[in-house]
Amino acid sequence: MKLTVLGKGTAGSLTYNHFSFFSDMEIECIYDSNIQEQSVGEGSTLQLPRLLSQTINLKYEDLHLIDGNYKKGIHYINWGNKDYFHNFSLGEMSIHFNAVKLQELLYKKNKNKVKFIDKNINSYGDVDSDYIIDCRGKPNDYTDYYKAKYIPINSALITHCSWDKPIYDYTLCIARPYGWVFGIPLSNRISFGYLFNKEINDIKDIEYDLELLLKEYKQIPNTDFININFNNYYKKVNYHNNIFHNGNASFFLEPMEATSIGTIDTFNRDIYDIIYNNTSIDTANNKYNDWFKQVQEIITMHYFANTKYDTEFWKHAKKLSTLCMKNFKEYKTIINNINNNVPFEYGSWSSNNFIQNLNGLGIKERLLVI
């Protein structure tokens, strides 16, 4: 069998790497060198280091190859009634990484196993292959996509600050008056991104508040502020016949909890199961839709918590999150499982993740009566 991966950004690279290791298919990656790969999605869950260890034998001492740094959890600041830390379990750790360098490393590790073709593809009919996985980035037309309607942000202001060595071995997640800010600490720099709603706040307000935060954290930007607008979306039908989608060609949800990289890996495993008849396309599409319902609830749960800010953005965010939480029908079952020490997974979270965040956000009792 022959598999064609379209695109070699982070999603495309993880996809051809996955199938070159786990399958015996003939694999080609077709990409357009006129499209620059993006250095985004540089935090991960526990899935990524496990995957890289298994497929390319990456060790922690190799992290310098991708400007990598340890990630032992997420520090939530100004969320809930008090700051809290979302820890990974003892003995487990994820990573922060330079996305472009990860793409380059995966290319080097796979260049003798995967055929790379620099070519612009206008139609799937131009591809001679048994299976196609489209990883070419965000769509130009959202007709075939659902909007993630409860997420309140649609824009980001990003900058990088250089340092000699990391100050943090965890992700920063800081609620601010007009949204929230991530801090992604790599070995040689930290990336800050202010997530906000461009229909509510002017970019000048965001620039000013980000400058205040950088001074507070004693960081000096070495790049201009970059403004990226985006939609939150996912495919109506992600798997159809022999054509599948992954990465931003399939979905985009804001970076809260760093769900994107783990989601890419999850979908590659589902595509593998479809190809090798371990599951049906209908079952996989139903799982896909359930996944985004669950991940959107995990993200939106944070906006349901109290903050010290009573701004127009936070009023909007709490209105959307309240609507989402009212439709969170599985919550009582989750609480019962927690109370009875029954392990479970929901979206990208385990029972341990739920316990930490529900307690940290201070919303456990509020959710029971909403």
N, C-alpha and C positions, 0 to 999 in steps of 0.2 A: 504493500500500500504506500501511497505517496501523500504527504501532508505539506501544505503550503501555509506559512505564517506570513501575513502581510504587516510590515512595519517592524522596526527593530529598536523602538524605544524601550522603556522599562518593561512594559507588558509584553511586547514582542520578544524581547530577550529572555524573560522568564519563561515564556511559552515554548520557544524552540529549545531552550535548555531542558525544560521538563520532559518534552517528548523525545529528545535525543538520548536521555538517560533511561526513561521508563518504557520506551517502545522500541520496536525494531523497524519502524517505518523509514522510508526514504523521506528526508526532510529538506525543504528549501525555505529560505527567508527572502522575500522580495520587499525591497524598501526603496524609497525615493530619497537620494542624498541631498536634494534641494530642500527637504523638510528637516529642520534641525530638531534633534531629540531634546526633550525638556528635562531640566534638573529639578524635578518636583517629586513629592512622595518619598521623602528621605528619612522617614521614621517607619518602623515596622512593628508587628506583633511577633510572637515567638515562632511563627511559622517560617519566617525568612531564614534565620540562621540555621534552623533544622534542615531546610531545603538545600541551602548552599553547602552545608556540611556533607549531606548525603550525595548530592549530584556532582559537585566539583571539589569536594574534600577541603573546603575552606575552613581554616582554623582561626581562633581569636588572634594569634600572632600574625595572621595575614590581613588583618583589618586595615593596615596602612595602605593596602592596594586600592581601597575604595574610600580613603579618608575616614575610615570607620571609627566609631566610638561606642562603648557599652551603653545599653539602655536598660535600666533596672525598674523602670516604671514611669509614671506621669505625675508631676506635681501640679495639682489644681490650686490656683490662687484666686481668691475673691469669688469662688463658687460656693454655693450652699451657705450654711451658717458659719463655717470656718474653713480655713485652708485644709486640704487633706492630700495624702499621697496614695495613688493607686499603684500598689506594689505588684511585681511579678513574684511568683512563689520562690522560696529559697532554693537555690541551685539552678534557677532558670533565668535567662537573660536574653534580651533582644539586642538590636543594634540600630544606630543611626549611620547613614552612609551617603556618599555622593552618588546620585542616581546615574549621572553620565559615566562615572568611573565604573560603576557596577555593570552598566551596559557594555563598556569596553572589555571588562574582565570576562564576562560571559561570552562575548564574541571570540576572544582569544582561546578560551577553553573549548569552544565548539566549532572553530573554523575548519577543522579537519573532518567533522562529522556532519555539518550542515552546509548546504550549498547556498551562498549569498549572491543575490542578483540585484543590481542597482537599476530599477526600472519603475516607471510610473504606471500604475494599474487603474484604468478607468472603469472596468467592469469585471465582475467575477467570471464572466465568459471568456476573458482574456487569460485565465489561469487554467492550465492543464494539470489537474490534481484530483485525487479521490476526496480529499477533505481540505477545507480552507478555514483558517482562524484569522479573523480580521482584527488587528491590533493597531490600526492606523490613527488612533487618536479621536478627538471629539468630532461629532458629526456636523455637517453644514446645515442639515435639515433635521428637525426634531419630531417629524411626523410619526416616526416609528418608535417613539420613546414616551414613557410616562414621566411626568414631573414629580420630584420628591417634594410634595406640597407643604410639608411641615417644617422645612429647614429655612431659617430666617436670613441666611447670608448668601451673597452672590458676587462678592468681590474681595480681592486681597491686595494688600500693599506689602511688598516684600523687600528686604534688604539683607546683606550679609555683613558680618563683622569678624575680622581676622583675630586670632589669638595664637599664642605659642603652644598652649596645651589646653584641653577642655577643663572648664570649671565645674561642669555638671555631667553626671552620668545618668541623666533622666531627661525626659521631655518636659519643657515648661508649657503650661496651659493657663493663661492669665486673662481673667475677665476684665474688660475695660468699659468705659462709658458707652462706646459705640459698637461693641462687639467683643471679640476676644483675640488674643495674640498667642501664637505658638513660638516656642524657642527650640530649635533643633540643633543640639551641640555635636558637631563633627570634631575630628581631631585637630583640624587647622582653622576652623571657623564656626560661628554660630549663625544660623539663619533665623531671622524674625519675620513673621508674617501676621499682619493685622487683618482679621477676617471681619467684614462688615456688610451692610446692605446699602448699595449705591443709590437706591431710591429714597433712603431715609437720611443718610448723612453725606455731606459734601466731602470730597477728597481732601480738601484743605484741613478740615477738622481731624481727619484720620492722620494726615502727615504730622500735624502738631502734636497729637496725642502719642503717636509712635516715637517722635523725637523726645517727648517727656519720659517715656518708658526706657528708651535707650540710655538716657542720662541716669535714670534711677538704677539701671543695671550696669552702669559704667562701661558701656560698649560704644565704640565709634564705628559707624558704617564705612565700609570701603567700596561700596557700590551705590549707585543712585537708587532711589526708591522705584520699584517696578510695580505698576498697577495691572492686575490680571482680573478680568471679569469672567464669570463662569455661570453655567446652569447646573442645578442638581437634578439628575435624571437617571433612568435605567431603561433598558430595552423592553418593548412590549412582548416580543418573542426573541429570545436570545439564541436559541438553537433551532435551526430549520434545515431539514434534510441533511446536506453535507457541509453546510456553512454555519460557522459559529462566530461569536464575537467575544472579545475580552479587552481589558483595560478601558480607556476612555471611549473606545468605539462601542463599548457595551454599557458603561455607567460612569457617573461621577457623583460622589457624595463628599461633602466637606471633610477636611482631614481630622476631625475630632476622633480620638481613639485610634488613629492610624489604621483604619480598616481596609484601605485600598489594596495594599500589597498582599495581605492575607487573602483578600477576596479574589485577586488574580490567580493565586495558587489554588484556591478552592475550586474555581471554575475550570482550571486546567485539569484537575482531577475528575470533575464531572464530564468534561469533554472526552477524556480518556475512557471513562465508563460507557459513554454513548458509543464510541467507535468500536470498543471491544465487547459490546452487547451485554454489559453488566447492568445497564439501566436503560429505560426508554427515553426518547426525546420528551414526551409529555411529562414524565416524572421529573426529569431534569429541569424543564421549564417551570414546573410548579415549585420545585425547590428554589429556583432562582428568584421567583416572585416572593416566596416566603422569606428568603434571605434579606431582601431589601426592605420588606416590612419590618423585620426584626432589627436590622442595623439602623434604620431611620429612627426607631423607637429608642435604641441605645443612645444615639446622638442627641435626640430631642429631649431626653430625660434630663440632660444637664441644663437646658434652658428653662425647665420647669422648676428648678431650684431657685431659692432666694439669692439675690445679690445685693450689694450696697448701692447699686445704681438704679435710679428711677427715671431713666431717659426714654425717649421715644423708641429707640431701638429695643430696649429691654421690655417695654410694654408690648411691642409687636411680637418679640420672641416668646414671651410668656403666653400671649394669646394663642399663637400657633402650637406651642408645646402643650397647652392645656387641651386643645382639640385632639392632638395626637394621643395624649395619655388617656383621654376618655375612650379611645378606641383600642387601648392596650388590654385586650380581653384576657390575655394569658397571665396577667400580673399576679392574680390571686393564686394560681397554680404554682407560679415561681416562688411566691412567699411560702406556700405550704411545703414545697420541696426544700427550701432553705431551713425552715423550722424543723423539718424531719431529717435533716442532714442527707437529703437525696441529691447526689451529684447530677448536674444537667448542663446542657449547652443551649444557648439561645443566640442566634446570630454569631457574632464573633466573641461572645462572652461565655465564660463558664460560671458556675455557681459562685466561685470565689470572687470573680470580677463583680458580679452583682452585689454581693455582700459589702465589698469595699465601697462601691460607688453609692449604693443606697444609703449606707451609714454616713459616708462623707458628704453627700448632697443634702442629707436630712429630709428626704422626701418619702420615706417608707410608709409612714402613717397617712400622709396626705394622699398617696396613690390609692390606698385602700378605701377611701371615702369619696373620691372624685366622681 
